Amino acid sequence: MNYEFAKNSEERQMFVDYWNLCQKHWVPEDSDKYWNEVNKDVYAFLDKHAGIEMSSHLGVALVDALQEKEEKMFGKKRGDKK
């Protein structure tokens, strides 16, 4: 069974905003400025979509994925003392 979100639904907007968030930050940078921007944008996403439980899972998943990509690209994750 397929489901289509209504064009003006909160859920649809959450996925549109998540897509845009992913597009903006998809390639990690090895800088505090980049990660501060990621944190700011993820918290704004979470605040905007606080009424949808799935939004917190999406925010965590994005940060986890970016940290994994950062480790592959730069040999470290945020918080590592390498």
C-alpha angles and dihedrals in degrees: 000000000000123000126200120200116229110258093245098038123127090234094055091049090050091056092045090051091046091051090052091047091052092047092051097050105024096118110056121224125207095236139100089229091060094048093045088054091048091051093047093049095044091050090049089051091050092048093049093049099033091129092063112072093203091064092074091052091051092049092051092045092054094049091046091050092048091050091051091049090048091053091052093046101041105017094245144070128221109280095028114127095216 
